Amino acid sequence: MTTDELADYCLSLPLAIETFPFGEETSVFKTSGNGKIFALSALAAEPLTVSLKCDPEEGRALREEFPDRITPGYHLNKKHWITVVPGGPVDDELVRQLLRDSHSLVRPKVPRAPEY
């Protein structure tokens, strides 16, 4: 996965926007509906990394399965965030799934229509 592919995928998710609150070197992807962050990436860094929100149990399992590629969130809450280095055993589809899951954790909830 390239930096452009990562950014394009994040921005393809519903209500996703890209901001730069930590400076031009760090892309922060959040939902415009509530402003909650679902992914951060230093897109110019080598190697490419992306930090994203994750269910704590899933995060623990992923860190055990991919110890060289998935670590606790860099400068983030280690329980709820992971940092992923795409490539090798962490293929693009897994990265996209983790981004969708992260987005799902923070996206605004759509109220249900009342039942009559």
Secondary structure in CASP SS format (residue, H / E / C, confidence):
PFRMAT SS
TARGET T0000
AUTHOR 0000-0000-0000
METHOD secondary structure of the structure
MODEL  1
M C 1.00
T C 1.00
T H 1.00
D H 1.00
E H 1.00
L H 1.00
A H 1.00
D H 1.00
Y H 1.00
C H 1.00
L H 1.00
S H 1.00
L C 1.00
P C 1.00
L C 1.00
A E 1.00
I E 1.00
E E 1.00
T E 1.00
F C 1.00
P C 1.00
F C 1.00
G C 1.00
E C 1.00
E C 1.00
T C 1.00
S E 1.00
V E 1.00
F E 1.00
K E 1.00
T E 1.00
S C 1.00
G C 1.00
N C 1.00
G C 1.00
K C 1.00
I E 1.00
F E 1.00
A E 1.00
L E 1.00
S E 1.00
A C 1.00
L C 1.00
A C 1.00
A C 1.00
E C 1.00
P C 1.00
L C 1.00
T C 1.00
V E 1.00
S E 1.00
L E 1.00
K E 1.00
C C 1.00
D C 1.00
P H 1.00
E H 1.00
E H 1.00
G H 1.00
R H 1.00
A H 1.00
L H 1.00
R H 1.00
E H 1.00
E H 1.00
F C 1.00
P C 1.00
D C 1.00
R C 1.00
I E 1.00
T E 1.00
P E 1.00
G C 1.00
Y C 1.00
H C 1.00
L C 1.00
N C 1.00
K C 1.00
K C 1.00
H C 1.00
W E 1.00
I E 1.00
T E 1.00
V E 1.00
V C 1.00
P C 1.00
G E 1.00
G C 1.00
P C 1.00
V E 1.00
D C 1.00
D H 1.00
E H 1.00
L H 1.00
V H 1.00
R H 1.00
Q H 1.00
L H 1.00
L H 1.00
R H 1.00
D H 1.00
S H 1.00
H H 1.00
S H 1.00
L H 1.00
V H 1.00
R C 1.00
P C 1.00
K C 1.00
V C 1.00
P C 1.00
R C 1.00
A C 1.00
P C 1.00
E C 1.00
Y C 1.00
END
